[in-house]
Amino acid sequence: MTRDLEQPLLPPEGPAIEAVWEVLRSEESNEPTDIMKIIETCLKDVRRDKSNQAMKLLSHLIAVTQYIKLRAHYKAHKACKQPCLKASIAIARQMGRGPYFAC
């Protein structure tokens, strides 16, 4: 109902904006969201742009994707006691970054 009232004030919708609307709608309906669908939508949008900032965003989105997959693997196999921290550090190392990037 509020979206219809705000529609004239919003900029034209792109894939990232649509993904955010999906998240907000799913939070209202209490259905679980799939973060991978949102990331895929953002990746498609970023890959179209060839600027330096888009390349930086692309590397961050890929890192988040890899983190989610590795964390799920660690949790499923109970490979370590701190799967979130270990996955974050492993992905930062894989990308040639330090612990600051892992945070």
mmCIF file of the C-alpha atoms, coordinates in Angstrom:
data_MODEL
# 
_entry.id   MODEL 
# 
loop_
_atom_site.group_PDB 
_atom_site.id 
_atom_site.type_symbol 
_atom_site.label_atom_id 
_atom_site.label_alt_id 
_atom_site.label_comp_id 
_atom_site.label_asym_id 
_atom_site.label_entity_id 
_atom_site.label_seq_id 
_atom_site.pdbx_PDB_ins_code 
_atom_site.Cartn_x 
_atom_site.Cartn_y 
_atom_site.Cartn_z 
_atom_site.occupancy 
_atom_site.B_iso_or_equiv 
_atom_site.pdbx_formal_charge 
_atom_site.auth_seq_id 
_atom_site.auth_comp_id 
_atom_site.auth_asym_id 
_atom_site.auth_atom_id 
_atom_site.pdbx_PDB_model_num 
ATOM 1   C CA . MET A 1 1   ? 0.000  0.000   0.000   1.00 0.00 ? 1   MET A CA 1 
ATOM 2   C CA . THR A 1 2   ? 2.787  2.463   0.830   1.00 0.00 ? 2   THR A CA 1 
ATOM 3   C CA . ARG A 1 3   ? 4.706  1.480   -2.290  1.00 0.00 ? 3   ARG A CA 1 
ATOM 4   C CA . ASP A 1 4   ? 1.873  2.774   -4.484  1.00 0.00 ? 4   ASP A CA 1 
ATOM 5   C CA . LEU A 1 5   ? 1.975  6.100   -2.656  1.00 0.00 ? 5   LEU A CA 1 
ATOM 6   C CA . GLU A 1 6   ? 5.766  6.380   -2.953  1.00 0.00 ? 6   GLU A CA 1 
ATOM 7   C CA . GLN A 1 7   ? 5.976  5.193   -6.562  1.00 0.00 ? 7   GLN A CA 1 
ATOM 8   C CA . PRO A 1 8   ? 5.998  8.653   -8.226  1.00 0.00 ? 8   PRO A CA 1 
ATOM 9   C CA . LEU A 1 9   ? 8.793  9.795   -5.880  1.00 0.00 ? 9   LEU A CA 1 
ATOM 10  C CA . LEU A 1 10  ? 11.121 6.859   -6.573  1.00 0.00 ? 10  LEU A CA 1 
ATOM 11  C CA . PRO A 1 11  ? 13.653 6.685   -9.429  1.00 0.00 ? 11  PRO A CA 1 
ATOM 12  C CA . PRO A 1 12  ? 13.106 4.120   -12.198 1.00 0.00 ? 12  PRO A CA 1 
ATOM 13  C CA . GLU A 1 13  ? 13.525 0.621   -10.815 1.00 0.00 ? 13  GLU A CA 1 
ATOM 14  C CA . GLY A 1 14  ? 16.663 -1.328  -11.626 1.00 0.00 ? 14  GLY A CA 1 
ATOM 15  C CA . PRO A 1 15  ? 17.587 -4.899  -10.688 1.00 0.00 ? 15  PRO A CA 1 
ATOM 16  C CA . ALA A 1 16  ? 19.163 -3.842  -7.382  1.00 0.00 ? 16  ALA A CA 1 
ATOM 17  C CA . ILE A 1 17  ? 16.111 -1.831  -6.354  1.00 0.00 ? 17  ILE A CA 1 
ATOM 18  C CA . GLU A 1 18  ? 13.836 -4.724  -7.294  1.00 0.00 ? 18  GLU A CA 1 
ATOM 19  C CA . ALA A 1 19  ? 15.966 -7.068  -5.162  1.00 0.00 ? 19  ALA A CA 1 
ATOM 20  C CA . VAL A 1 20  ? 15.607 -4.744  -2.177  1.00 0.00 ? 20  VAL A CA 1 
ATOM 21  C CA . TRP A 1 21  ? 11.834 -4.599  -2.705  1.00 0.00 ? 21  TRP A CA 1 
ATOM 22  C CA . GLU A 1 22  ? 11.762 -8.414  -2.706  1.00 0.00 ? 22  GLU A CA 1 
ATOM 23  C CA . VAL A 1 23  ? 13.608 -8.499  0.610   1.00 0.00 ? 23  VAL A CA 1 
ATOM 24  C CA . LEU A 1 24  ? 11.292 -5.935  2.164   1.00 0.00 ? 24  LEU A CA 1 
ATOM 25  C CA . ARG A 1 25  ? 8.208  -7.773  0.916   1.00 0.00 ? 25  ARG A CA 1 
ATOM 26  C CA . SER A 1 26  ? 9.509  -11.093 2.210   1.00 0.00 ? 26  SER A CA 1 
ATOM 27  C CA . GLU A 1 27  ? 10.257 -9.576  5.629   1.00 0.00 ? 27  GLU A CA 1 
ATOM 28  C CA . GLU A 1 28  ? 6.663  -8.432  5.811   1.00 0.00 ? 28  GLU A CA 1 
ATOM 29  C CA . SER A 1 29  ? 5.353  -11.871 4.865   1.00 0.00 ? 29  SER A CA 1 
ATOM 30  C CA . ASN A 1 30  ? 7.815  -13.710 7.168   1.00 0.00 ? 30  ASN A CA 1 
ATOM 31  C CA . GLU A 1 31  ? 9.036  -15.967 4.340   1.00 0.00 ? 31  GLU A CA 1 
ATOM 32  C CA . PRO A 1 32  ? 12.733 -16.909 4.261   1.00 0.00 ? 32  PRO A CA 1 
ATOM 33  C CA . THR A 1 33  ? 14.806 -14.999 1.706   1.00 0.00 ? 33  THR A CA 1 
ATOM 34  C CA . ASP A 1 34  ? 17.514 -16.432 -0.462  1.00 0.00 ? 34  ASP A CA 1 
ATOM 35  C CA . ILE A 1 35  ? 20.595 -14.223 -0.303  1.00 0.00 ? 35  ILE A CA 1 
ATOM 36  C CA . MET A 1 36  ? 22.066 -15.943 -3.345  1.00 0.00 ? 36  MET A CA 1 
ATOM 37  C CA . LYS A 1 37  ? 19.192 -14.701 -5.540  1.00 0.00 ? 37  LYS A CA 1 
ATOM 38  C CA . ILE A 1 38  ? 19.799 -11.146 -4.380  1.00 0.00 ? 38  ILE A CA 1 
ATOM 39  C CA . ILE A 1 39  ? 23.543 -11.416 -5.001  1.00 0.00 ? 39  ILE A CA 1 
ATOM 40  C CA . GLU A 1 40  ? 22.962 -12.873 -8.484  1.00 0.00 ? 40  GLU A CA 1 
ATOM 41  C CA . THR A 1 41  ? 20.693 -9.950  -9.330  1.00 0.00 ? 41  THR A CA 1 
ATOM 42  C CA . CYS A 1 42  ? 23.311 -7.469  -8.120  1.00 0.00 ? 42  CYS A CA 1 
ATOM 43  C CA . LEU A 1 43  ? 26.076 -9.308  -10.020 1.00 0.00 ? 43  LEU A CA 1 
ATOM 44  C CA . LYS A 1 44  ? 24.134 -9.074  -13.280 1.00 0.00 ? 44  LYS A CA 1 
ATOM 45  C CA . ASP A 1 45  ? 23.655 -5.345  -12.729 1.00 0.00 ? 45  ASP A CA 1 
ATOM 46  C CA . VAL A 1 46  ? 27.320 -4.691  -11.864 1.00 0.00 ? 46  VAL A CA 1 
ATOM 47  C CA . ARG A 1 47  ? 28.685 -6.737  -14.783 1.00 0.00 ? 47  ARG A CA 1 
ATOM 48  C CA . ARG A 1 48  ? 27.022 -4.364  -17.253 1.00 0.00 ? 48  ARG A CA 1 
ATOM 49  C CA . ASP A 1 49  ? 29.010 -1.397  -15.936 1.00 0.00 ? 49  ASP A CA 1 
ATOM 50  C CA . LYS A 1 50  ? 32.703 -1.149  -16.870 1.00 0.00 ? 50  LYS A CA 1 
ATOM 51  C CA . SER A 1 51  ? 33.837 1.563   -14.428 1.00 0.00 ? 51  SER A CA 1 
ATOM 52  C CA . ASN A 1 52  ? 36.500 1.117   -11.746 1.00 0.00 ? 52  ASN A CA 1 
ATOM 53  C CA . GLN A 1 53  ? 33.924 1.304   -8.974  1.00 0.00 ? 53  GLN A CA 1 
ATOM 54  C CA . ALA A 1 54  ? 31.901 -1.451  -10.651 1.00 0.00 ? 54  ALA A CA 1 
ATOM 55  C CA . MET A 1 55  ? 34.973 -3.692  -10.719 1.00 0.00 ? 55  MET A CA 1 
ATOM 56  C CA . LYS A 1 56  ? 35.508 -3.104  -7.002  1.00 0.00 ? 56  LYS A CA 1 
ATOM 57  C CA . LEU A 1 57  ? 31.860 -3.911  -6.286  1.00 0.00 ? 57  LEU A CA 1 
ATOM 58  C CA . LEU A 1 58  ? 32.146 -7.014  -8.443  1.00 0.00 ? 58  LEU A CA 1 
ATOM 59  C CA . SER A 1 59  ? 35.076 -8.302  -6.400  1.00 0.00 ? 59  SER A CA 1 
ATOM 60  C CA . HIS A 1 60  ? 33.173 -7.660  -3.159  1.00 0.00 ? 60  HIS A CA 1 
ATOM 61  C CA . LEU A 1 61  ? 30.058 -9.448  -4.410  1.00 0.00 ? 61  LEU A CA 1 
ATOM 62  C CA . ILE A 1 62  ? 32.114 -12.430 -5.537  1.00 0.00 ? 62  ILE A CA 1 
ATOM 63  C CA . ALA A 1 63  ? 33.814 -12.516 -2.135  1.00 0.00 ? 63  ALA A CA 1 
ATOM 64  C CA . VAL A 1 64  ? 30.426 -12.490 -0.375  1.00 0.00 ? 64  VAL A CA 1 
ATOM 65  C CA . THR A 1 65  ? 29.207 -15.312 -2.619  1.00 0.00 ? 65  THR A CA 1 
ATOM 66  C CA . GLN A 1 66  ? 32.260 -17.424 -1.867  1.00 0.00 ? 66  GLN A CA 1 
ATOM 67  C CA . TYR A 1 67  ? 31.953 -16.660 1.848   1.00 0.00 ? 67  TYR A CA 1 
ATOM 68  C CA . ILE A 1 68  ? 28.345 -17.853 1.956   1.00 0.00 ? 68  ILE A CA 1 
ATOM 69  C CA . LYS A 1 69  ? 29.209 -21.081 0.156   1.00 0.00 ? 69  LYS A CA 1 
ATOM 70  C CA . LEU A 1 70  ? 32.255 -21.805 2.341   1.00 0.00 ? 70  LEU A CA 1 
ATOM 71  C CA . ARG A 1 71  ? 30.421 -20.994 5.581   1.00 0.00 ? 71  ARG A CA 1 
ATOM 72  C CA . ALA A 1 72  ? 27.595 -23.330 4.600   1.00 0.00 ? 72  ALA A CA 1 
ATOM 73  C CA . HIS A 1 73  ? 30.160 -26.033 3.848   1.00 0.00 ? 73  HIS A CA 1 
ATOM 74  C CA . TYR A 1 74  ? 31.896 -25.557 7.207   1.00 0.00 ? 74  TYR A CA 1 
ATOM 75  C CA . LYS A 1 75  ? 28.583 -25.669 9.080   1.00 0.00 ? 75  LYS A CA 1 
ATOM 76  C CA . ALA A 1 76  ? 27.342 -28.734 7.203   1.00 0.00 ? 76  ALA A CA 1 
ATOM 77  C CA . HIS A 1 77  ? 30.510 -30.731 7.821   1.00 0.00 ? 77  HIS A CA 1 
ATOM 78  C CA . LYS A 1 78  ? 31.260 -29.271 11.265  1.00 0.00 ? 78  LYS A CA 1 
ATOM 79  C CA . ALA A 1 79  ? 34.822 -28.646 10.082  1.00 0.00 ? 79  ALA A CA 1 
ATOM 80  C CA . CYS A 1 80  ? 35.629 -26.024 12.718  1.00 0.00 ? 80  CYS A CA 1 
ATOM 81  C CA . LYS A 1 81  ? 34.278 -24.365 15.855  1.00 0.00 ? 81  LYS A CA 1 
ATOM 82  C CA . GLN A 1 82  ? 34.014 -20.865 14.341  1.00 0.00 ? 82  GLN A CA 1 
ATOM 83  C CA . PRO A 1 83  ? 32.770 -21.356 10.764  1.00 0.00 ? 83  PRO A CA 1 
ATOM 84  C CA . CYS A 1 84  ? 31.903 -17.690 10.157  1.00 0.00 ? 84  CYS A CA 1 
ATOM 85  C CA . LEU A 1 85  ? 35.302 -16.371 11.201  1.00 0.00 ? 85  LEU A CA 1 
ATOM 86  C CA . LYS A 1 86  ? 37.280 -19.116 9.452   1.00 0.00 ? 86  LYS A CA 1 
ATOM 87  C CA . ALA A 1 87  ? 35.327 -18.710 6.211   1.00 0.00 ? 87  ALA A CA 1 
ATOM 88  C CA . SER A 1 88  ? 35.813 -14.945 6.271   1.00 0.00 ? 88  SER A CA 1 
ATOM 89  C CA . ILE A 1 89  ? 39.576 -15.201 6.789   1.00 0.00 ? 89  ILE A CA 1 
ATOM 90  C CA . ALA A 1 90  ? 39.919 -17.933 4.142   1.00 0.00 ? 90  ALA A CA 1 
ATOM 91  C CA . ILE A 1 91  ? 38.114 -15.858 1.508   1.00 0.00 ? 91  ILE A CA 1 
ATOM 92  C CA . ALA A 1 92  ? 40.162 -12.758 2.350   1.00 0.00 ? 92  ALA A CA 1 
ATOM 93  C CA . ARG A 1 93  ? 43.378 -14.745 1.912   1.00 0.00 ? 93  ARG A CA 1 
ATOM 94  C CA . GLN A 1 94  ? 42.117 -16.237 -1.339  1.00 0.00 ? 94  GLN A CA 1 
ATOM 95  C CA . MET A 1 95  ? 41.533 -12.748 -2.709  1.00 0.00 ? 95  MET A CA 1 
ATOM 96  C CA . GLY A 1 96  ? 44.989 -11.600 -1.591  1.00 0.00 ? 96  GLY A CA 1 
ATOM 97  C CA . ARG A 1 97  ? 43.642 -9.339  1.137   1.00 0.00 ? 97  ARG A CA 1 
ATOM 98  C CA . GLY A 1 98  ? 44.359 -9.084  4.814   1.00 0.00 ? 98  GLY A CA 1 
ATOM 99  C CA . PRO A 1 99  ? 42.248 -9.538  7.921   1.00 0.00 ? 99  PRO A CA 1 
ATOM 100 C CA . TYR A 1 100 ? 40.809 -6.020  7.524   1.00 0.00 ? 100 TYR A CA 1 
ATOM 101 C CA . PHE A 1 101 ? 39.018 -7.141  4.343   1.00 0.00 ? 101 PHE A CA 1 
ATOM 102 C CA . ALA A 1 102 ? 37.724 -10.203 6.230   1.00 0.00 ? 102 ALA A CA 1 
ATOM 103 C CA . CYS A 1 103 ? 35.842 -7.949  8.646   1.00 0.00 ? 103 CYS A CA 1 
# 
